[in-house]
Amino acid sequence: MEWTDQGIVLGVRKHGETSVVAELMTRERGRHLGLVHGGRSRTMRPILQPGNRVSATWRARLDEHLGQFRIEADSLRAARLMETDYGIYALQTLVSHLRLLPERDAHRQLYETLDLVLDALDTPAAAGELVIRFELALLDELGFGLDLETCAATGTRANLVSVSPRTVRAVSGSAAAPYAARLLSLPSFLTTSQADRTSAADAEALGQGFALTGHFLHRNVFDARGIDPPTERDSLIRTVTRKTN
């Protein structure tokens, strides 16, 4: 068995004296593990840092075996991601989320989203907004997607301000008024196109966005599996809301 694919490094663990088992999120084959001989060498350590994009060739006698990776550098962005606290927390949160996916289960759209997000964590506001959008994409891939396009009550696409926890659909301002206490806030950056926006999301909007995705992640994923959410997510929320005007 052999294939070559693009992948993003999620992490490594030591294996013997000089090797590592690398965990990649690959474009076509999902989250995949493989042994990297000499992975602890001076040459390979900078390449096998979380967040880096690599070209990986995997070989094994049988498909169910761990197999071996041959790794070549593509985009070495880990150092840039590590320059800021919000970059570190965002990366750690994204990696934790990806580990919710079954191994070797292809999620090409999620891979493409991850690759774009890791290249655009330039400010606290951008980091917060992009992780929220990634979490929405993750919920969709896991089968718990939200419908934020039209109002669940009226069908309108205008003035969408809330989300119903029951129907997981957006609700317009007029329809939401009688039930406001039972609905989740929908920040405007999730319903406004990039071309129509005049400013980045503020701290309040980011808090609303994380509360929205957090509600459905807790209900449908973390609580359902009996696991705790990543602590790095809370650190990311505190950091980006504190640093965003």
LUMLUMDO-290654 format. One line per 10 residues: number of its first residue (from 1); their letters; for each residue x, y, z of N, C-alpha, C. Coordinates in nm, 4 decimals. Layout:
REM residues N
NUM = a = X Y Z X Y Z X Y Z ~ ...
This chain:
REM residues 245
1 = mewtdqgivl = 0.0845 -0.1191 0.0000 0.0000 0.0000 0.0000 0.0883 0.1244 0.0000 ~ 0.0535 0.2202 -0.0837 0.1287 0.3463 -0.0864 0.0407 0.4573 -0.1428 ~ 0.0501 0.5748 -0.0820 -0.0161 0.6933 -0.1360 0.0611 0.8174 -0.0945 ~ 0.0394 0.9246 -0.1686 0.1001 1.0542 -0.1372 -0.0116 1.1575 -0.1285 ~ -0.0038 1.2427 -0.0261 -0.1097 1.3398 -0.0030 -0.0505 1.4614 0.0675 ~ -0.1251 1.5704 0.0623 -0.0897 1.6893 0.1386 -0.1473 1.6741 0.2794 ~ -0.0729 1.7208 0.3789 -0.1215 1.7077 0.5159 -0.0751 1.8231 0.6040 ~ -0.1474 1.8428 0.7132 -0.1117 1.9433 0.8135 -0.0766 1.8692 0.9416 ~ 0.0380 1.9012 0.9975 0.0860 1.8320 1.1176 -0.0008 1.8709 1.2371 ~ -0.0542 1.7698 1.3061 -0.1313 1.7924 1.4282 -0.0471 1.7683 1.5528
11 = gvrkhgetsv = 0.0487 1.6773 1.5436 0.1336 1.6474 1.6579 0.2199 1.5265 1.6310 ~ 0.3125 1.5001 1.7232 0.3987 1.3823 1.7150 0.4169 1.3250 1.8548 ~ 0.4492 1.1970 1.8595 0.4900 1.1367 1.9866 0.6144 1.0524 1.9629 ~ 0.7000 1.0460 2.0620 0.8267 0.9759 2.0490 0.8054 0.8272 2.0248 ~ 0.8952 0.7710 1.9447 0.8938 0.6275 1.9185 1.0395 0.5808 1.9103 ~ 1.0825 0.5137 2.0141 1.2229 0.4711 2.0176 1.3162 0.5891 2.0385 ~ 1.4415 0.5708 1.9995 1.5443 0.6714 2.0241 1.5414 0.7864 1.9249 ~ 1.5085 0.7583 1.8006 1.5231 0.8615 1.6972 1.3972 0.8883 1.6161 ~ 1.2948 0.8074 1.6314 1.1762 0.8190 1.5460 1.0582 0.8784 1.6207 ~ 0.9542 0.9120 1.5449 0.8296 0.9613 1.6032 0.7126 0.9014 1.5274
21 = vaelmtrerg = 0.5975 0.8988 1.5911 0.4716 0.8716 1.5225 0.4071 1.0068 1.4981 ~ 0.3909 1.0411 1.3709 0.3335 1.1702 1.3335 0.1839 1.1556 1.3084 ~ 0.1103 1.2571 1.3511 -0.0338 1.2638 1.3282 -0.0606 1.3788 1.2324 ~ -0.1187 1.3488 1.1177 -0.1471 1.4490 1.0155 -0.2968 1.4553 0.9882 ~ -0.3427 1.5738 0.9520 -0.4748 1.5877 0.8910 -0.4498 1.5977 0.7419 ~ -0.4834 1.4934 0.6686 -0.4542 1.4911 0.5256 -0.5759 1.5365 0.4448 ~ -0.5477 1.5818 0.3241 -0.6554 1.6335 0.2397 -0.7552 1.5246 0.2005 ~ -0.7046 1.4092 0.1569 -0.7918 1.3067 0.1001 -0.8210 1.1900 0.1930 ~ -0.7429 1.1738 0.2995 -0.7575 1.0545 0.3837 -0.7802 1.0867 0.5294 ~ -0.8122 1.2113 0.5586 -0.8474 1.2493 0.6945 -0.7301 1.2435 0.7909
31 = rhlglvhggr = -0.7640 1.2242 0.9169 -0.6608 1.2209 1.0220 -0.5903 1.0862 1.0162 ~ -0.4573 1.0913 0.9992 -0.3817 0.9688 0.9711 -0.2507 0.9701 1.0478 ~ -0.2145 0.8552 1.1028 -0.0888 0.8380 1.1759 0.0111 0.7606 1.0916 ~ 0.1391 0.7806 1.1216 0.2436 0.7056 1.0542 0.3769 0.7251 1.1240 ~ 0.4617 0.6266 1.1151 0.5951 0.6324 1.1746 0.6883 0.7124 1.0843 ~ 0.7651 0.8014 1.1447 0.8658 0.8780 1.0709 1.0034 0.8412 1.1264 ~ 1.0796 0.7650 1.0512 1.2149 0.7309 1.0939 1.3013 0.8567 1.0935 ~ 1.3773 0.8759 1.2000 1.4607 0.9957 1.2108 1.3808 1.1221 1.2364 ~ 1.2570 1.1066 1.2849 1.1718 1.2228 1.3072 1.2188 1.3158 1.4169 ~ 1.3122 1.2705 1.5009 1.3651 1.3556 1.6082 1.4969 1.4205 1.5690
41 = srtmrpilqp = 1.5350 1.4089 1.4438 1.6616 1.4669 1.3982 1.6499 1.6187 1.3859 ~ 1.7626 1.6863 1.3747 1.7631 1.8318 1.3611 1.6928 1.8769 1.2345 ~ 1.7008 1.7952 1.1329 1.6381 1.8299 1.0054 1.4866 1.8183 1.0124 ~ 1.4377 1.7118 1.0776 1.2954 1.6839 1.0756 1.2169 1.7568 1.1843 ~ 1.2789 1.7865 1.2964 1.2023 1.8490 1.4056 1.1337 1.9788 1.3655 ~ 1.2008 2.0705 1.2928 1.1306 2.1936 1.2530 1.0151 2.1677 1.1566 ~ 1.0237 2.0600 1.0791 0.9190 2.0290 0.9815 0.7965 1.9699 1.0498 ~ 0.8193 1.8892 1.1536 0.7105 1.8164 1.2194 0.6506 1.8958 1.3351 ~ 0.6395 2.0263 1.3190 0.5762 2.1107 1.4202 0.4283 2.1292 1.3864 ~ 0.3399 2.1276 1.4866 0.1960 2.1435 1.4608 0.1659 2.2709 1.3820
51 = gnrvsatwra = 0.0792 2.2575 1.2831 0.0400 2.3701 1.1993 0.1095 2.3734 1.0652 ~ 0.2259 2.3100 1.0537 0.2974 2.3079 0.9261 0.2227 2.2232 0.8235 ~ 0.2263 2.2691 0.6987 0.1720 2.1888 0.5891 0.2868 2.1137 0.5231 ~ 0.2654 1.9848 0.4964 0.3714 1.8992 0.4427 0.3165 1.8145 0.3284 ~ 0.4087 1.7573 0.2538 0.3749 1.6529 0.1575 0.4168 1.5209 0.2211 ~ 0.3238 1.4258 0.2255 0.3501 1.3010 0.2960 0.3230 1.1815 0.2053 ~ 0.4195 1.0894 0.2032 0.4002 0.9610 0.1356 0.3927 0.8524 0.2422 ~ 0.2845 0.7766 0.2399 0.2617 0.6715 0.3400 0.2763 0.5357 0.2749 ~ 0.3454 0.4457 0.3439 0.3648 0.3094 0.2930 0.3375 0.2096 0.4058 ~ 0.2732 0.0990 0.3695 0.2529 -0.0117 0.4629 0.2221 -0.1373 0.3835
61 = rldehlgqfr = 0.2467 -0.2510 0.4441 0.2177 -0.3766 0.3743 0.0672 -0.3967 0.3630 ~ -0.0058 -0.3635 0.4713 -0.1511 -0.3742 0.4724 -0.2117 -0.2405 0.5134 ~ -0.3290 -0.2130 0.4658 -0.3944 -0.0848 0.4913 -0.4165 -0.0601 0.6400 ~ -0.4425 -0.1662 0.7183 -0.4718 -0.1482 0.8607 -0.3468 -0.1284 0.9457 ~ -0.2277 -0.1398 0.8887 -0.1043 -0.1197 0.9636 -0.0789 0.0285 0.9899 ~ 0.0034 0.0566 1.0915 0.0421 0.1945 1.1212 0.1108 0.2567 1.0003 ~ 0.2037 0.1870 0.9401 0.2723 0.2369 0.8212 0.3795 0.3395 0.8527 ~ 0.4468 0.3831 0.7488 0.5568 0.4788 0.7620 0.5298 0.5999 0.6726 ~ 0.5631 0.7169 0.7247 0.5543 0.8400 0.6475 0.6930 0.8815 0.5983 ~ 0.6983 0.9282 0.4748 0.8119 1.0074 0.4290 0.7582 1.1496 0.4127
71 = ieadslraar = 0.8189 1.2423 0.4875 0.7645 1.3780 0.4992 0.8574 1.4786 0.4326 ~ 0.7972 1.5705 0.3547 0.8718 1.6829 0.2978 0.7990 1.8123 0.3307 ~ 0.8758 1.9170 0.3567 0.8171 2.0456 0.3962 0.7424 2.1097 0.2806 ~ 0.6334 2.1767 0.3144 0.5578 2.2558 0.2179 0.5468 2.3995 0.2681 ~ 0.4680 2.4231 0.3725 0.4534 2.5566 0.4307 0.4870 2.5495 0.5790 ~ 0.6014 2.6070 0.6174 0.6476 2.6008 0.7556 0.5986 2.7258 0.8305 ~ 0.4751 2.7204 0.8782 0.4146 2.8372 0.9427 0.4067 2.8226 1.0945 ~ 0.4563 2.7118 1.1497 0.4448 2.6888 1.2936 0.5099 2.8005 1.3745 ~ 0.6271 2.8460 1.3317 0.6972 2.9508 1.4061 0.6136 3.0777 1.4147 ~ 0.5467 3.1137 1.3040 0.4613 3.2328 1.3054 0.3424 3.2136 1.3978
81 = lmetdygiya = 0.2832 3.0950 1.3974 0.1692 3.0688 1.4839 0.2089 3.0773 1.6315 ~ 0.3326 3.0428 1.6617 0.3782 3.0424 1.8004 0.4206 3.1807 1.8504 ~ 0.4145 3.2806 1.7641 0.4580 3.4151 1.8043 0.3576 3.4858 1.8949 ~ 0.2310 3.4438 1.8934 0.1278 3.5095 1.9732 0.0528 3.4079 2.0577 ~ 0.0015 3.4543 2.1713 -0.0742 3.3634 2.2566 -0.2027 3.3182 2.1887 ~ -0.2694 3.4105 2.1170 -0.3934 3.3692 2.0515 -0.3669 3.2725 1.9362 ~ -0.2513 3.2854 1.8703 -0.2154 3.1899 1.7664 -0.1939 3.0509 1.8235 ~ -0.1271 3.0436 1.9384 -0.1028 2.9147 2.0036 -0.2345 2.8521 2.0472 ~ -0.3199 2.9313 2.1146 -0.4465 2.8772 2.1637 -0.5376 2.8351 2.0488 ~ -0.5380 2.9131 1.9416 -0.6212 2.8774 1.8261 -0.5744 2.7451 1.7657
91 = lqtlvshlrl = -0.4438 2.7306 1.7473 -0.3894 2.6072 1.6909 -0.4222 2.4878 1.7798 ~ -0.4012 2.5023 1.9097 -0.4284 2.3916 2.0019 -0.5767 2.3540 2.0025 ~ -0.6632 2.4550 1.9937 -0.8070 2.4281 1.9904 -0.8452 2.3532 1.8635 ~ -0.7927 2.3975 1.7509 -0.8236 2.3322 1.6229 -0.7753 2.1875 1.6216 ~ -0.6555 2.1645 1.6743 -0.6017 2.0281 1.6793 -0.6915 1.9386 1.7652 ~ -0.7336 1.9904 1.8817 -0.8219 1.9124 1.9694 -0.9533 1.8798 1.8995 ~ -1.0083 1.9772 1.8290 -1.1335 1.9533 1.7567 -1.1173 1.8452 1.6510 ~ -1.0056 1.8468 1.5802 -0.9854 1.7486 1.4735 -0.9744 1.6068 1.5283 ~ -0.9326 1.5945 1.6526 -0.9229 1.4618 1.7129 -1.0590 1.4040 1.7503 ~ -1.1632 1.4825 1.7293 -1.2985 1.4293 1.7441 -1.3380 1.3432 1.6244
101 = lperdahrql = -1.2651 1.3591 1.5150 -1.2956 1.2850 1.3928 -1.2359 1.1445 1.3987 ~ -1.3034 1.0474 1.3431 -1.2446 0.9130 1.3362 -1.1176 0.9148 1.2501 ~ -1.0224 0.8311 1.2862 -0.9015 0.8195 1.2044 -0.9376 0.7694 1.0643 ~ -0.8665 0.8226 0.9672 -0.8744 0.7797 0.8272 -1.0132 0.8022 0.7661 ~ -1.0868 0.8962 0.8220 -1.2187 0.9319 0.7691 -1.2026 1.0641 0.6944 ~ -1.2198 1.0609 0.5629 -1.1896 1.1773 0.4802 -1.2852 1.2932 0.5073 ~ -1.2279 1.4140 0.5226 -1.3042 1.5376 0.5411 -1.2315 1.6473 0.4639 ~ -1.2395 1.6410 0.3317 -1.1614 1.7332 0.2500 -1.1987 1.8787 0.2748 ~ -1.3282 1.9098 0.2868 -1.3696 2.0479 0.3074 -1.3162 2.1018 0.4401 ~ -1.3140 2.0172 0.5423 -1.2611 2.0594 0.6716 -1.1105 2.0816 0.6626
111 = yetldlvlda = -1.0426 1.9976 0.5857 -0.8988 2.0185 0.5632 -0.8747 2.1532 0.4964 ~ -0.9504 2.1839 0.3922 -0.9329 2.3103 0.3197 -0.9593 2.4286 0.4120 ~ -1.0620 2.4171 0.4967 -1.0930 2.5234 0.5919 -0.9793 2.5421 0.6900 ~ -0.9273 2.4329 0.7431 -0.8153 2.4392 0.8369 -0.6951 2.5075 0.7739 ~ -0.6634 2.4712 0.6500 -0.5478 2.5278 0.5823 -0.5618 2.6790 0.5654 ~ -0.6817 2.7252 0.5309 -0.7063 2.8690 0.5165 -0.6991 2.9397 0.6508 ~ -0.7568 2.8784 0.7530 -0.7573 2.9408 0.8866 -0.6154 2.9603 0.9385 ~ -0.5304 2.8591 0.9248 -0.3951 2.8672 0.9791 -0.3102 2.9727 0.9095 ~ -0.3483 3.0107 0.7892 -0.2761 3.1154 0.7177 -0.3275 3.2549 0.7493 ~ -0.4363 3.2656 0.8265 -0.5027 3.3955 0.8434 -0.5222 3.4369 0.9892
121 = ldtpaaagel = -0.4487 3.3762 1.0818 -0.4617 3.4116 1.2237 -0.3755 3.5340 1.2552 ~ -0.4082 3.6464 1.1916 -0.3216 3.7639 1.1973 -0.3497 3.8554 1.3154 ~ -0.4720 3.8562 1.3638 -0.5110 3.9431 1.4757 -0.5981 3.8622 1.5710 ~ -0.6157 3.9102 1.6957 -0.7057 3.8396 1.7877 -0.8467 3.8265 1.7325 ~ -0.8991 3.9339 1.6706 -1.0346 3.9284 1.6159 -1.0447 3.8246 1.5045 ~ -0.9451 3.8219 1.4165 -0.9457 3.7244 1.3073 -0.9353 3.5824 1.3621 ~ -0.8501 3.5623 1.4625 -0.8348 3.4288 1.5206 -0.9665 3.3810 1.5812 ~ -1.0329 3.4679 1.6555 -1.1592 3.4298 1.7165 -1.2649 3.3973 1.6134 ~ -1.2797 3.4850 1.5160 -1.3832 3.4651 1.4140 -1.3574 3.3384 1.3331 ~ -1.2332 3.3147 1.2963 -1.2021 3.1991 1.2122 -1.2205 3.0672 1.2867
131 = virfelalld = -1.1880 3.0653 1.4148 -1.2101 2.9420 1.4920 -1.3600 2.9151 1.5061 ~ -1.4391 3.0198 1.5254 -1.5848 3.0032 1.5310 -1.6358 2.9442 1.3996 ~ -1.5887 2.9978 1.2881 -1.6313 2.9455 1.1579 -1.5861 2.8005 1.1396 ~ -1.4677 2.7686 1.1889 -1.4201 2.6304 1.1811 -1.5102 2.5395 1.2651 ~ -1.5507 2.5859 1.3822 -1.6372 2.5051 1.4674 -1.7731 2.4802 1.4010 ~ -1.8242 2.5794 1.3297 -1.9474 2.5590 1.2537 -1.9274 2.4529 1.1455 ~ -1.8126 2.4598 1.0783 -1.7822 2.3597 0.9750 -1.7669 2.2206 1.0363 ~ -1.7049 2.2149 1.1544 -1.6877 2.0868 1.2230 -1.8231 2.0275 1.2611 ~ -1.9121 2.1102 1.3154 -2.0456 2.0618 1.3500 -2.1165 2.0067 1.2271 ~ -2.1003 2.0749 1.1164 -2.1621 2.0284 0.9920 -2.1058 1.8931 0.9502
141 = elgfgldlet = -1.9738 1.8784 0.9587 -1.9102 1.7522 0.9189 -1.9509 1.6372 1.0113 ~ -1.9789 1.6692 1.1376 -2.0183 1.5661 1.2339 -2.1676 1.5353 1.2281 ~ -2.2398 1.6070 1.1415 -2.3822 1.5811 1.1259 -2.4727 1.6659 1.2116 ~ -2.4189 1.7757 1.2673 -2.4976 1.8625 1.3543 -2.4972 2.0064 1.3040 ~ -2.5000 2.0231 1.1721 -2.4885 2.1557 1.1129 -2.6040 2.2475 1.1474 ~ -2.5753 2.3779 1.1530 -2.6751 2.4813 1.1796 -2.7204 2.5437 1.0478 ~ -2.8464 2.5831 1.0415 -2.8984 2.6551 0.9253 -2.9083 2.8023 0.9624 ~ -2.8136 2.8819 0.9124 -2.8089 3.0245 0.9440 -2.8465 3.1095 0.8238 ~ -2.9127 3.0500 0.7257 -2.9450 3.1201 0.6012 -3.0807 3.1886 0.6043 ~ -3.1801 3.1234 0.6632 -3.3157 3.1784 0.6622 -3.3802 3.1633 0.7988
151 = caatgtranl = -3.4803 3.2449 0.8259 -3.5540 3.2406 0.9520 -3.6395 3.1151 0.9593 ~ -3.6321 3.0453 1.0702 -3.7100 2.9230 1.0870 -3.8593 2.9507 1.0894 ~ -3.8985 3.0709 1.1334 -4.0406 3.1025 1.1484 -4.1010 3.1668 1.0246 ~ -4.0255 3.2547 0.9573 -4.0826 3.3338 0.8475 -4.0207 3.3050 0.7114 ~ -3.9044 3.2409 0.7087 -3.8376 3.2143 0.5822 -3.7561 3.3304 0.5289 ~ -3.7581 3.4452 0.5981 -3.6834 3.5606 0.5516 -3.5337 3.5408 0.5724 ~ -3.4548 3.6128 0.4908 -3.3093 3.6104 0.5056 -3.2573 3.7370 0.5733 ~ -3.3470 3.8271 0.6087 -3.3071 3.9569 0.6640 -3.3178 3.9581 0.8165 ~ -3.2284 4.0373 0.8786 -3.2338 4.0632 1.0231 -3.2345 3.9346 1.1051 ~ -3.1460 3.8439 1.0723 -3.1332 3.7203 1.1493 -3.0488 3.7482 1.2725
161 = vsvsprtvra = -3.1068 3.7319 1.3911 -3.0398 3.7759 1.5137 -3.0229 3.6655 1.6180 ~ -3.0913 3.5533 1.6005 -3.0888 3.4476 1.7016 -3.0861 3.3106 1.6345 ~ -3.0609 3.2090 1.7162 -3.0664 3.0696 1.6705 -3.1482 2.9903 1.7716 ~ -3.2360 2.9080 1.7229 -3.3170 2.8236 1.8102 -3.2381 2.6980 1.8487 ~ -3.2187 2.6735 1.9784 -3.1505 2.5496 2.0190 -3.2279 2.4239 1.9783 ~ -3.3588 2.4381 1.9597 -3.4415 2.3223 1.9256 -3.4331 2.2878 1.7771 ~ -3.4511 2.3884 1.6922 -3.4513 2.3627 1.5476 -3.3143 2.3809 1.4837 ~ -3.2173 2.4355 1.5575 -3.0827 2.4713 1.5099 -3.0893 2.5586 1.3841 ~ -3.1907 2.6442 1.3770 -3.2064 2.7358 1.2647 -3.2088 2.8786 1.3136 ~ -3.1726 2.9706 1.2239 -3.1728 3.1128 1.2562 -3.3162 3.1627 1.2736
171 = vsgsaaapya = -3.3283 3.2734 1.3490 -3.4574 3.3362 1.3726 -3.4402 3.4864 1.3535 ~ -3.5343 3.5487 1.2834 -3.5265 3.6932 1.2597 -3.5680 3.7711 1.3841 ~ -3.5361 3.9008 1.3835 -3.5628 3.9839 1.5002 -3.7084 3.9854 1.5411 ~ -3.7995 4.0026 1.4458 -3.9420 4.0101 1.4784 -3.9945 3.8774 1.5320 ~ -3.9493 3.7671 1.4731 -3.9962 3.6362 1.5179 -3.9326 3.5950 1.6501 ~ -3.8134 3.6467 1.6780 -3.7417 3.6064 1.7987 -3.7914 3.6758 1.9245 ~ -3.8505 3.7943 1.9104 -3.8853 3.8777 2.0258 -3.9611 3.8040 2.1358 ~ -4.0661 3.7296 2.1050 -4.1412 3.6647 2.2140 -4.0649 3.5525 2.2842 ~ -3.9597 3.5031 2.2208 -3.8890 3.3865 2.2750 -3.7417 3.4172 2.3053 ~ -3.7095 3.5437 2.3195 -3.5688 3.5866 2.3294 -3.4919 3.5122 2.4384
181 = arllslpsfl = -3.5542 3.4860 2.5503 -3.4840 3.4220 2.6622 -3.4447 3.2785 2.6314 ~ -3.5104 3.2180 2.5349 -3.4827 3.0775 2.5030 -3.3904 3.0597 2.3831 ~ -3.3523 3.1696 2.3204 -3.2745 3.1624 2.1966 -3.1292 3.2009 2.2209 ~ -3.0430 3.1578 2.1299 -2.9010 3.1921 2.1337 -2.8754 3.3087 2.0393 ~ -2.7893 3.4006 2.0815 -2.7577 3.5159 1.9970 -2.6790 3.4727 1.8742 ~ -2.7118 3.5335 1.7612 -2.6413 3.5084 1.6350 -2.5659 3.6349 1.5963 ~ -2.4327 3.6364 1.6103 -2.3566 3.7578 1.5775 -2.3644 3.7913 1.4291 ~ -2.3650 3.9201 1.4003 -2.3872 3.9648 1.2620 -2.2775 3.9210 1.1670 ~ -2.1550 3.8968 1.2160 -2.0475 3.8589 1.1237 -2.0717 3.7217 1.0607 ~ -2.1618 3.6424 1.1191 -2.1936 3.5119 1.0616 -2.3044 3.5194 0.9569
191 = ttsqadrtsa = -2.3685 3.6347 0.9441 -2.4763 3.6492 0.8464 -2.4495 3.7589 0.7446 ~ -2.3354 3.8270 0.7581 -2.3002 3.9362 0.6671 -2.1823 3.8940 0.5812 ~ -2.1905 3.9144 0.4512 -2.0803 3.8772 0.3626 -1.9584 3.9646 0.3907 ~ -1.8408 3.9105 0.3614 -1.7169 3.9836 0.3855 -1.7151 4.1155 0.3103 ~ -1.7707 4.1181 0.1903 -1.7704 4.2398 0.1089 -1.8559 4.3503 0.1698 ~ -1.9596 4.3125 0.2468 -2.0514 4.4113 0.3033 -2.0107 4.4579 0.4425 ~ -1.9074 4.3975 0.4978 -1.8666 4.4335 0.6340 -1.7745 4.5541 0.6336 ~ -1.7892 4.6365 0.7357 -1.7063 4.7570 0.7476 -1.6021 4.7453 0.8576 ~ -1.6129 4.6438 0.9429 -1.5172 4.6291 1.0529 -1.5121 4.4837 1.0964 ~ -1.4073 4.4528 1.1737 -1.3929 4.3181 1.2276 -1.4912 4.2971 1.3427
201 = adaealgqgf = -1.5124 4.1730 1.3789 -1.5996 4.1412 1.4916 -1.5421 4.1995 1.6201 ~ -1.6302 4.2519 1.7069 -1.5844 4.3046 1.8349 -1.5929 4.1960 1.9415 ~ -1.5529 4.2312 2.0643 -1.5469 4.1320 2.1710 -1.6840 4.0721 2.2005 ~ -1.7885 4.1549 2.1985 -1.9229 4.1037 2.2264 -1.9660 4.0032 2.1204 ~ -1.9424 4.0348 1.9941 -1.9809 3.9446 1.8855 -1.9034 3.8132 1.8926 ~ -1.7736 3.8216 1.9254 -1.6957 3.6991 1.9378 -1.7471 3.6135 2.0529 ~ -1.7813 3.6771 2.1648 -1.8373 3.6030 2.2776 -1.9664 3.5325 2.2397 ~ -2.0506 3.6016 2.1632 -2.1751 3.5404 2.1170 -2.1476 3.4228 2.0237 ~ -2.0501 3.4393 1.9355 -2.0174 3.3329 1.8422 -1.9668 3.2082 1.9125 ~ -1.8778 3.2267 2.0094 -1.8256 3.1117 2.0833 -1.9339 3.0474 2.1692
211 = altghflhrn = -2.0248 3.1284 2.2237 -2.1350 3.0723 2.3019 -2.2269 2.9889 2.2125 ~ -2.2477 3.0360 2.0899 -2.3331 2.9646 1.9950 -2.2737 2.8292 1.9588 ~ -2.1507 2.8285 1.9096 -2.0897 2.7006 1.8713 -2.0657 2.6129 1.9937 ~ -2.0296 2.6763 2.1055 -2.0045 2.6001 2.2271 -2.1274 2.5246 2.2743 ~ -2.2448 2.5874 2.2625 -2.3686 2.5210 2.3047 -2.3883 2.3903 2.2293 ~ -2.3738 2.3950 2.0982 -2.3998 2.2751 2.0181 -2.2860 2.1743 2.0260 ~ -2.1623 2.2224 2.0441 -2.0523 2.1286 2.0646 -2.0694 2.0532 2.1955 ~ -2.1088 2.1248 2.3016 -2.1316 2.0582 2.4307 -2.2454 1.9583 2.4197 ~ -2.3574 2.0020 2.3667 -2.4765 1.9169 2.3642 -2.4605 1.7945 2.2753 ~ -2.4042 1.8145 2.1579 -2.4026 1.7072 2.0580 -2.2735 1.6276 2.0524
221 = vfdargidpp = -2.1653 1.6846 2.1061 -2.0357 1.6185 2.0922 -1.9734 1.5867 2.2277 ~ -1.9376 1.6896 2.3042 -1.8645 1.6650 2.4293 -1.9489 1.5885 2.5310 ~ -2.0672 1.6395 2.5630 -2.1518 1.5713 2.6612 -2.1958 1.4348 2.6109 ~ -2.2282 1.4271 2.4827 -2.2735 1.3002 2.4262 -2.1659 1.1926 2.4338 ~ -2.0392 1.2343 2.4270 -1.9288 1.1375 2.4325 -1.8702 1.1247 2.5723 ~ -1.9189 1.2058 2.6654 -1.8670 1.2017 2.8013 -1.7254 1.2521 2.8134 ~ -1.6896 1.3539 2.7324 -1.5549 1.4102 2.7363 -1.5620 1.5598 2.7664 ~ -1.4497 1.6141 2.8118 -1.4412 1.7566 2.8405 -1.3965 1.8326 2.7168 ~ -1.4441 1.9559 2.7005 -1.3944 2.0385 2.5894 -1.2490 2.0754 2.6134 ~ -1.1756 2.1114 2.5100 -1.0345 2.1477 2.5295 -1.0215 2.2741 2.6135
231 = terdslirtv = -0.9346 2.2700 2.7130 -0.9137 2.3876 2.7984 -0.8566 2.5042 2.7187 ~ -0.7850 2.4732 2.6089 -0.7280 2.5788 2.5253 -0.8367 2.6667 2.4631 ~ -0.9551 2.6107 2.4439 -1.0649 2.6899 2.3871 -1.1037 2.8030 2.4819 ~ -1.1137 2.7720 2.6109 -1.1456 2.8774 2.7087 -1.0359 2.9838 2.7114 ~ -0.9105 2.9396 2.7023 -0.7990 3.0353 2.6997 -0.8055 3.1230 2.5762 ~ -0.8425 3.0635 2.4621 -0.8555 3.1404 2.3385 -0.9666 3.2445 2.3523 ~ -1.0812 3.2046 2.4056 -1.1931 3.2973 2.4207 -1.1534 3.4147 2.5091 ~ -1.0917 3.3855 2.6228 -1.0490 3.4944 2.7122 -0.9504 3.5868 2.6439 ~ -0.8584 3.5305 2.5692 -0.7531 3.6117 2.5063 -0.8089 3.6991 2.3960 ~ -0.8877 3.6423 2.3067 -0.9329 3.7221 2.1917 -1.0365 3.8264 2.2334
241 = trktn = -1.1208 3.7946 2.3314 -1.2177 3.8955 2.3747 -1.1503 4.0074 2.4530 ~ -1.0450 3.9739 2.5263 -0.9724 4.0784 2.6001 -0.8948 4.1695 2.5076 ~ -0.8438 4.1146 2.3963 -0.7578 4.1913 2.3074 -0.8311 4.2548 2.1900 ~ -0.9635 4.2318 2.1828 -1.0412 4.2875 2.0733 -1.1250 4.4035 2.1219 ~ -1.1149 4.5166 2.0539 -1.1909 4.6356 2.0946 -1.3357 4.6248 2.0475
